[in-house]
């Protein structure tokens, strides 16, 4: 790359955009340990007990559960911070999708959630979990909307590749599955 672009070798990367980078042999580990600890402290959870998954399995979620209303501003801060953390913690993506985009089949509005993930090798580099704008009248319609959103992202990624001088000639396979509840 140094032959094609003007750059300076600064040695091994240790930090990037607030993320820690550890390079060992043929592996690169990216983490946000400092950021995660800062979040726990900021939101009064520094001494919390860790759990395998921050959800009660098979619990039916709805907006009105009898508990006190949350502070909307603080909730948005927590969700936004949590979404940023998923850049290096794909294991918390599912929980963040429930916080940020509501739930598939929510009793409150019945809108479905679309999602996609693009990978290169064993790493995920582009993903989303978003609530659909309309109420689908069938599972097939909800899946069609989801596939269309993934296809739109795939097209954009092809344009990005083209900007880097790497044209993708073959088609981009889109795989999807029906979620059963």
Buried (B, 14 or more C-beta within 10 A) or exposed (E): EEEEEEEEEEEEEEEEEEBBBEEEEEEEEBEBEEBBEBBEEEBEEEEEEEEEEBEEEEEEBEEEEEEEEEEEEEEEBBBEBBBBBBBBBEEBBBBBBBBBBBBBBBEEEEBBBBBBBBEEEEEBEBBBBBBBEEEBEEEEBBBEBBBEBBEEBBEEBBEEEEEEEEEEEEEEEEEEEEBEE
